[in-house]
């Protein structure tokens, strides 16, 4: 089976007095959270595997788009 590359974005969020990390992707409709970056990434990968089991047809579109889409560079700027 072909390996696929998925771009992910991990953002730090504050929920009440707690900081969590949210992982998402512009490539696939999967979101996950964790108490740290590694946990958010691990949960995201588990979510992607489950998602592709339910929607196997999306794997083919991810393979086709793997070389066509380059993740944008994100940068924080101050004015």
URJO-V862540 format. One line per field, one symbol per residue. psi: psi as a letter, one per 40 degrees, with the letter a starting at -180 (. if undefined). A space follows every 50 residues. Layout:
BEGIN
psi = ???
END
This chain:
BEGIN
psi = hhiihhhihhihihhbeihihhhiiedighiiiieidddddddddddddd ddddgdddddddddededhhhihhihih.
END
